């Protein structure tokens, strides 16, 4: 059980360590340059393209900075581009049922809510393809268009809707994707899958489908692969957002005049978008913090993506080594078996066992200490507590087992006692007590028994809730 808990903890730690590979940051500070103080220069990445000063807010130690200048980074090979544009196509034909339409609309609303920096246009399609709203960032307009879709028409112009959506991006914003919410059926379209594929290659517009596994998966999957998109099932819409971030990433240089004092202390810088997404880092104003800030910035998602396969491989190797180390340590610390803890003389004793008879009368004998080389001619247990308190149990034969099982020589009815809990072996008149790897342990005179030990007169043995008193008589040389 402990090994399972430890392994689960390590796997959980591994998953959280690998989270940089499972999601992409909407905004990430790459570098902070304070060499021209009070002018501070920041390099930011992980954003969609085409943003300006109204999309950014800069905070120093919690206070907003003014006179912020935003320019696309020289690292951008494409220069200034328009913001990412997304076209939703919602199926309103009667080939789908009303409960499914509600799921599709909810999915569209969820994706829209997470595309705060994107322009969204919406088409509805059934017998006809209708533009419900052109490109906009106004969430009220977008949500109203999505909620206005209802079932109507008898045919499904799916291919026409996809082609028209792609054409709207190709003739306008250029950078964009198409997201289609449908069951995948097409009836009566004037264009074909080949037409969609050709336009996608020319305009570099991927098409994503949101649907369920029970519908026309083959058709939707084919179009998605031909255009560079993917088929997403309801509930997994986050993959579309990751695709938008990875395909249309922007890099920006931000500069502003700081109001802080060059006091050599640590200061917090936060870059926040108008959508509420943000990232923060620390810097110093006397030059000491340049190395520290750059070291922190190395461990960002962008650098981790660059060395992702190698980093993941090393993490997996480390996890395997940790599990192996825990297994080895547990094996070394685990109780040894009875065979491993027996002396050579004990191993040679034949395991002959005799059933013990319980007598009601208690016998009182004189206590005689046992010395080296001496042993007991006779031995027995006296129950100290329980329903059979003061009962005498003789120890016959070379080995007597104690436990809850009916196969034991001494049967103890206690649910805290294991089936085969302990045993006593007679080795030349010296009686040894063994714990048989019991669940709750065997205790000798209040101490847990970790290895076999000889028993002396009046020793107390505790198993579960029962205590047995060992008695011996007739010391022999």
C-alpha positions as CSV (number, residue, x, y, z in Angstrom):
1,X,0.0,0.0,0.0
2,X,2.8,2.4,0.9
3,X,4.6,1.7,-2.4
4,X,1.3,2.4,-4.2
5,X,0.8,5.7,-2.4
6,X,4.4,6.8,-3.1
7,X,4.2,5.8,-6.8
8,X,0.9,7.8,-7.1
9,X,2.6,10.8,-5.5
10,X,5.5,10.6,-7.9
11,X,3.2,10.2,-11.0
12,X,1.2,13.2,-9.8
13,X,4.4,15.2,-9.4
14,X,5.5,14.0,-12.9
15,X,2.3,15.2,-14.5
16,X,2.5,18.6,-12.9
17,X,6.2,18.9,-13.9
18,X,5.2,18.1,-17.5
19,X,2.4,20.6,-17.6
20,X,4.4,23.0,-19.8
21,X,4.0,20.4,-22.6
22,X,0.3,20.1,-22.1
23,X,-0.7,23.8,-22.4
24,X,0.7,27.0,-24.0
25,X,1.0,30.3,-22.3
26,X,-1.1,33.2,-23.6
27,X,1.6,35.6,-22.6
28,X,5.2,35.0,-21.4
29,X,8.0,37.4,-20.4
30,X,11.2,36.3,-22.1
31,X,13.6,39.0,-21.0
32,X,13.9,42.2,-18.9
33,X,16.6,44.7,-19.8
34,X,17.3,47.5,-17.3
35,X,20.6,48.6,-18.7
36,X,19.1,51.9,-19.9
37,X,17.2,52.8,-16.7
38,X,14.8,54.5,-16.2
39,X,13.8,53.1,-19.6
40,X,13.0,49.4,-19.3
41,X,12.8,47.0,-22.2
42,X,10.8,43.8,-22.1
43,X,10.5,40.9,-24.6
44,X,7.2,39.2,-24.6
45,X,6.0,36.1,-26.5
46,X,3.2,33.6,-26.7
47,X,0.5,35.9,-28.0
48,X,-1.5,36.2,-31.1
49,X,-0.4,38.8,-33.6
50,X,-1.6,42.3,-34.3
51,X,-1.9,43.6,-30.7
52,X,-1.2,47.2,-29.7
53,X,-0.9,49.4,-26.6
54,X,-4.6,49.1,-25.7
55,X,-4.1,45.3,-25.3
56,X,-1.3,45.5,-22.7
57,X,-1.0,46.8,-19.1
58,X,2.4,46.9,-17.3
59,X,2.6,46.9,-13.5
60,X,5.6,47.5,-11.3
61,X,5.2,46.2,-7.7
62,X,1.5,46.4,-8.3
63,X,1.4,49.9,-9.7
64,X,0.5,50.5,-13.3
65,X,3.1,52.0,-15.5
66,X,2.3,54.8,-18.1
67,X,3.7,55.7,-21.5
68,X,4.0,52.1,-22.7
69,X,5.2,51.5,-26.2
70,X,4.5,48.2,-28.0
71,X,6.2,47.1,-31.2
72,X,6.3,43.7,-33.0
73,X,9.6,42.0,-32.4
74,X,12.3,41.9,-35.1
75,X,12.2,38.2,-34.6
76,X,8.9,38.1,-36.5
77,X,9.7,37.2,-40.1
78,X,6.2,38.2,-41.2
79,X,6.2,41.7,-39.7
80,X,3.0,43.2,-38.5
81,X,0.0,40.9,-39.1
82,X,-3.6,41.2,-38.3
83,X,-5.0,39.5,-35.2
84,X,-6.1,35.9,-35.4
85,X,-9.6,35.5,-36.9
86,X,-11.9,32.6,-36.2
87,X,-15.1,31.7,-38.1
88,X,-17.7,29.5,-36.4
89,X,-20.1,27.5,-38.6
90,X,-23.1,26.1,-36.6
91,X,-25.2,23.4,-38.1
92,X,-28.9,24.2,-37.7
93,X,-30.3,21.5,-40.0
94,X,-32.9,19.0,-38.7
95,X,-30.5,16.1,-39.2
96,X,-29.4,16.8,-35.6
97,X,-31.6,16.8,-32.6
98,X,-32.3,19.7,-30.2
99,X,-30.2,18.3,-27.3
100,X,-27.2,17.9,-29.5
101,X,-27.6,21.5,-30.9
102,X,-27.6,22.8,-27.3
103,X,-24.3,21.0,-26.7
104,X,-22.8,22.4,-29.8
105,X,-23.9,26.0,-28.9
106,X,-22.5,25.6,-25.4
107,X,-19.2,24.4,-26.9
108,X,-19.1,27.4,-29.2
109,X,-19.8,29.8,-26.3
110,X,-16.9,28.2,-24.3
111,X,-14.4,28.5,-27.1
112,X,-15.5,32.1,-27.8
113,X,-15.0,33.0,-24.1
114,X,-11.4,31.8,-24.2
115,X,-10.6,33.6,-27.5
116,X,-10.5,37.0,-25.9
117,X,-8.0,38.5,-28.3
118,X,-9.5,37.0,-31.5
119,X,-12.0,38.4,-34.0
120,X,-14.9,36.0,-34.5
121,X,-17.5,35.7,-37.3
122,X,-20.4,33.3,-37.2
123,X,-22.2,31.4,-40.0
124,X,-25.4,29.3,-39.6
125,X,-26.1,26.7,-42.2
126,X,-28.9,24.3,-43.2
127,X,-30.6,24.7,-46.6
128,X,-28.7,28.0,-46.9
129,X,-25.5,29.4,-45.5
130,X,-26.2,32.7,-43.5
131,X,-23.7,35.1,-42.0
132,X,-25.0,35.8,-38.5
133,X,-22.3,38.3,-37.6
134,X,-19.1,39.5,-39.2
135,X,-15.7,39.6,-37.4
136,X,-16.1,41.1,-34.0
137,X,-14.6,41.0,-30.5
138,X,-17.9,42.1,-28.9
139,X,-18.9,39.1,-26.7
140,X,-22.5,40.2,-26.5
141,X,-22.8,40.3,-30.2
142,X,-21.0,36.9,-30.6
143,X,-23.0,35.2,-27.9
144,X,-26.3,36.6,-29.2
145,X,-25.5,35.1,-32.7
146,X,-24.7,31.7,-31.2
147,X,-27.8,31.6,-29.1
148,X,-30.0,32.7,-32.1
149,X,-29.3,29.4,-34.0
150,X,-32.3,27.0,-34.0
151,X,-33.2,23.9,-36.0
152,X,-34.7,24.5,-39.4
153,X,-34.4,23.3,-43.1
154,X,-34.3,19.8,-44.4
155,X,-30.8,19.7,-46.0
156,X,-27.2,20.3,-44.7
157,X,-25.0,22.5,-46.8
158,X,-21.9,21.6,-44.8
159,X,-19.3,21.9,-47.5
160,X,-20.7,25.1,-48.8
161,X,-20.5,26.6,-45.3
162,X,-16.9,25.5,-44.8
163,X,-15.9,26.9,-48.2
164,X,-17.7,30.2,-47.6
165,X,-16.0,30.6,-44.1
166,X,-12.6,29.9,-45.6
167,X,-13.2,32.4,-48.4
168,X,-14.2,35.1,-45.8
169,X,-10.8,34.7,-44.1
170,X,-8.9,34.5,-47.4
171,X,-10.5,37.7,-48.7
172,X,-10.1,39.6,-45.5
173,X,-8.0,39.1,-42.3
174,X,-5.8,36.3,-43.9
175,X,-4.7,34.7,-40.6
176,X,-7.4,32.5,-39.2
177,X,-9.1,29.1,-38.6
178,X,-12.6,27.7,-39.2
179,X,-14.4,25.8,-36.5
180,X,-17.4,23.8,-37.5
181,X,-20.0,22.5,-35.0
182,X,-21.9,19.7,-36.8
183,X,-22.9,16.1,-37.0
184,X,-20.8,15.8,-40.2
185,X,-23.6,15.2,-42.7
186,X,-23.7,17.0,-46.1
187,X,-26.7,17.2,-48.4
188,X,-26.8,19.3,-51.6
189,X,-23.6,21.3,-51.3
190,X,-22.2,22.8,-54.6
191,X,-18.6,22.3,-53.6
192,X,-16.6,19.2,-52.8
193,X,-14.0,18.1,-50.3
194,X,-11.4,18.6,-53.0
195,X,-12.5,22.2,-53.4
196,X,-12.1,22.7,-49.6
197,X,-8.7,21.1,-49.6
198,X,-7.4,23.2,-52.5
199,X,-8.5,26.5,-50.9
200,X,-7.0,25.4,-47.6
201,X,-3.6,24.8,-49.2
202,X,-3.7,28.1,-51.0
203,X,-4.8,30.2,-48.0
204,X,-3.3,28.1,-45.3
205,X,-6.6,27.9,-43.3
206,X,-7.1,24.8,-41.0
207,X,-10.6,23.5,-40.4
208,X,-11.6,22.1,-37.0
209,X,-14.7,20.0,-36.3
210,X,-16.5,19.8,-33.0
211,X,-18.9,16.8,-32.8
212,X,-19.6,13.5,-31.0
213,X,-18.1,10.0,-31.7
214,X,-21.5,8.7,-32.8
215,X,-21.7,10.9,-35.9
216,X,-20.0,11.1,-39.3
217,X,-16.5,10.9,-37.9
218,X,-14.8,9.6,-41.1
219,X,-15.9,12.5,-43.2
220,X,-15.0,15.2,-40.7
221,X,-11.7,13.6,-39.9
222,X,-10.8,13.5,-43.6
223,X,-11.5,17.2,-44.1
224,X,-9.7,18.1,-40.9
225,X,-6.5,16.2,-41.9
226,X,-6.6,17.6,-45.5
227,X,-6.7,21.2,-44.1
228,X,-4.3,20.8,-41.2
229,X,-7.0,20.9,-38.5
230,X,-8.4,18.2,-36.3
231,X,-11.6,16.6,-35.2
232,X,-12.4,17.5,-31.6
233,X,-15.1,15.9,-29.4
234,X,-17.2,17.9,-27.1
235,X,-15.4,18.4,-23.9
236,X,-11.9,18.6,-25.5
237,X,-12.2,22.1,-27.0
238,X,-8.9,23.2,-25.3
239,X,-6.9,21.5,-28.1
240,X,-8.4,24.2,-30.5
241,X,-7.2,27.0,-28.2
242,X,-3.7,25.4,-28.1
243,X,-3.6,25.2,-31.9
244,X,-4.6,28.9,-32.2
245,X,-1.8,29.9,-29.8
246,X,0.9,27.7,-31.5
247,X,-0.1,28.7,-35.1
248,X,-0.5,32.4,-34.7
249,X,2.1,33.3,-32.0
250,X,3.3,36.9,-31.8
251,X,6.4,38.4,-30.2
252,X,6.6,41.9,-29.0
253,X,9.1,44.4,-27.6
254,X,7.6,46.6,-24.8
255,X,9.4,49.7,-23.5
256,X,8.4,52.2,-20.8
257,X,9.8,54.6,-18.3
258,X,10.1,53.2,-14.8
259,X,9.1,55.3,-11.7
260,X,11.1,53.1,-9.3
261,X,14.3,54.0,-7.5
262,X,17.6,52.1,-8.3
263,X,17.7,50.7,-4.8
264,X,19.2,47.3,-5.7
265,X,16.2,45.5,-4.3
266,X,14.0,43.0,-6.0
267,X,11.0,44.3,-7.9
268,X,8.0,42.6,-9.5
269,X,7.1,43.2,-13.1
270,X,3.7,42.0,-14.5
271,X,2.6,42.1,-18.1
272,X,-1.2,41.8,-18.2
273,X,-3.5,41.6,-21.3
274,X,-6.9,43.3,-21.5
275,X,-8.4,39.8,-21.4
276,X,-7.0,39.3,-17.9
277,X,-4.2,36.8,-18.8
278,X,-0.8,37.8,-17.4
279,X,2.7,36.7,-16.5
280,X,5.2,38.1,-14.0
281,X,8.9,38.1,-13.2
282,X,11.4,39.8,-10.9
283,X,14.2,42.2,-11.7
284,X,16.8,44.5,-9.9
285,X,17.7,48.1,-10.7
286,X,21.4,48.1,-10.1
287,X,22.4,45.5,-12.7
288,X,22.8,42.6,-10.2
289,X,19.5,41.0,-11.2
290,X,20.1,40.6,-14.9
291,X,21.5,37.1,-14.5
292,X,18.9,36.1,-12.0
293,X,16.0,37.3,-14.2
294,X,17.4,35.6,-17.3
295,X,17.9,32.4,-15.3
296,X,14.2,32.5,-14.3
297,X,13.1,33.3,-17.8
298,X,15.0,30.2,-19.2
299,X,12.5,28.0,-17.4
300,X,9.6,29.2,-19.5
301,X,7.3,27.2,-21.8
302,X,9.0,28.4,-24.9
303,X,12.5,27.1,-24.0
304,X,10.9,23.9,-22.6
305,X,9.2,23.3,-25.9
306,X,12.5,23.6,-27.7
307,X,14.1,20.8,-25.6
308,X,10.8,19.1,-25.0
309,X,11.5,15.5,-26.2
310,X,14.9,15.4,-24.4
311,X,13.4,16.9,-21.2
312,X,10.5,14.5,-21.2
313,X,12.9,11.6,-21.7
314,X,15.1,12.6,-18.7
315,X,12.0,13.1,-16.5
316,X,10.8,9.6,-17.4
317,X,14.2,8.1,-16.6
318,X,14.3,10.0,-13.3
319,X,10.9,8.7,-12.4
320,X,11.8,5.1,-13.1
321,X,15.0,5.4,-11.0
322,X,13.0,6.9,-8.1
323,X,10.5,4.1,-8.1
324,X,13.3,1.5,-8.4
325,X,15.1,3.1,-5.4
326,X,11.9,3.1,-3.3
327,X,11.4,-0.6,-4.2
328,X,15.0,-1.5,-3.2
329,X,14.8,0.4,0.1
330,X,11.5,-1.2,1.0
331,X,12.8,-4.7,0.3
332,X,15.8,-4.1,2.5
333,X,13.7,-2.7,5.3
334,X,10.9,-5.4,5.1
335,X,10.8,-8.1,7.8
336,X,12.8,-11.2,6.9
337,X,11.1,-14.5,6.5
338,X,11.1,-17.1,9.3
339,X,13.6,-19.2,7.3
340,X,16.0,-16.3,6.9
341,X,16.0,-15.5,10.6
342,X,16.4,-19.1,11.9
343,X,19.8,-20.3,13.1
344,X,21.4,-23.4,11.5
345,X,20.5,-25.5,14.6
346,X,16.8,-24.4,14.4
347,X,16.7,-25.3,10.7
348,X,17.7,-28.9,11.5
349,X,14.7,-29.3,13.9
350,X,12.0,-31.4,12.4
351,X,8.7,-29.5,12.3
352,X,6.6,-32.0,14.3
353,X,3.6,-30.3,15.9
354,X,1.0,-31.7,18.4
355,X,-2.4,-30.3,19.1
356,X,-2.5,-28.5,22.5
357,X,-5.1,-29.4,25.1
358,X,-6.4,-26.6,27.2
359,X,-6.9,-27.3,30.9
360,X,-9.0,-25.2,33.2
361,X,-6.7,-25.5,36.2
362,X,-3.8,-23.1,36.7
363,X,-0.5,-24.4,38.0
364,X,1.8,-22.3,40.1
365,X,5.5,-23.1,39.9
366,X,8.6,-21.5,41.4
367,X,10.4,-19.0,39.1
368,X,13.9,-20.1,38.3
369,X,16.1,-17.9,36.0
370,X,17.4,-19.6,32.8
371,X,21.1,-19.4,32.2
372,X,23.2,-20.1,29.1
373,X,23.2,-23.7,28.1
374,X,20.0,-24.5,30.1
375,X,16.5,-25.0,29.0
376,X,13.0,-25.9,30.1
377,X,11.8,-29.4,30.3
378,X,8.1,-28.3,30.2
379,X,6.5,-25.1,29.1
380,X,3.0,-23.7,28.8
381,X,1.0,-20.4,28.3
382,X,-1.4,-18.8,30.7
383,X,-4.1,-16.6,29.2
384,X,-3.8,-13.2,31.0
385,X,-7.0,-11.7,29.7
386,X,-10.1,-12.4,27.5
387,X,-12.9,-14.8,27.9
388,X,-10.4,-17.6,28.7
389,X,-8.3,-15.7,31.3
390,X,-6.2,-17.9,33.6
391,X,-6.5,-20.9,31.3
392,X,-3.4,-23.0,30.9
393,X,-2.2,-24.1,27.4
394,X,0.6,-26.7,27.3
395,X,3.3,-26.4,24.6
396,X,3.9,-29.8,23.1
397,X,6.2,-30.9,20.3
398,X,9.0,-29.0,18.5
399,X,6.8,-26.2,17.0
400,X,3.5,-24.6,18.0
401,X,1.7,-22.1,15.8
402,X,-0.6,-19.4,17.1
403,X,-3.3,-17.6,15.1
404,X,-6.9,-17.1,14.1
405,X,-6.9,-20.1,11.7
406,X,-8.4,-23.4,12.8
407,X,-5.2,-25.0,11.5
408,X,-3.1,-23.4,14.2
409,X,-2.2,-25.3,17.3
410,X,-3.4,-22.5,19.5
411,X,-6.4,-20.8,18.1
412,X,-7.2,-17.2,19.2
413,X,-10.5,-15.7,18.3
414,X,-9.6,-12.0,17.7
415,X,-10.0,-10.1,14.4
416,X,-6.7,-8.3,15.1
417,X,-4.8,-11.6,15.1
418,X,-3.6,-12.9,11.7
419,X,-4.5,-16.3,10.5
420,X,-1.0,-17.5,11.2
421,X,0.3,-14.9,13.6
422,X,3.2,-16.3,15.5
423,X,4.9,-19.6,16.5
424,X,7.1,-21.0,19.2
425,X,9.9,-23.5,18.5
426,X,11.5,-25.7,21.0
427,X,15.3,-26.0,20.3
428,X,16.8,-28.2,23.0
429,X,14.6,-26.9,25.8
430,X,15.0,-23.2,24.7
431,X,11.7,-21.9,23.4
432,X,12.0,-19.3,20.6
433,X,9.2,-16.9,19.6
434,X,8.8,-16.0,15.9
435,X,6.5,-13.5,14.3
436,X,5.0,-14.9,11.0
437,X,4.9,-11.5,9.3
438,X,1.6,-10.7,11.0
439,X,-0.6,-7.7,10.1
440,X,-0.5,-6.0,13.5
441,X,2.8,-7.5,14.9
442,X,3.7,-9.6,17.9
443,X,4.9,-7.9,21.1
444,X,7.2,-9.4,23.7
445,X,7.1,-7.6,27.1
446,X,5.7,-4.5,25.4
447,X,8.3,-4.3,22.5
448,X,7.5,-5.3,19.0
449,X,9.2,-8.5,17.9
450,X,11.5,-7.8,15.0
451,X,13.5,-11.1,15.0
452,X,13.2,-14.4,16.9
453,X,13.9,-14.2,20.6
454,X,14.2,-16.9,23.4
455,X,11.4,-16.9,25.9
456,X,12.0,-16.7,29.7
457,X,9.7,-17.5,32.6
458,X,6.9,-14.9,33.1
459,X,7.5,-13.3,29.7
460,X,4.3,-11.6,28.3
461,X,3.4,-12.1,24.6
462,X,0.8,-9.8,23.1
463,X,-1.1,-10.8,19.9
464,X,-4.0,-8.4,19.0
465,X,-6.0,-7.9,22.2
466,X,-4.8,-11.1,23.8
467,X,-1.8,-11.5,26.2
468,X,-0.2,-14.9,26.9
469,X,2.2,-15.4,29.9
470,X,5.0,-17.9,29.1
471,X,5.8,-20.3,31.9
472,X,8.6,-22.9,32.1
473,X,9.7,-25.4,34.7
474,X,12.3,-28.1,35.4
475,X,15.4,-26.4,34.2
476,X,17.7,-28.9,32.6
477,X,21.4,-28.7,31.7
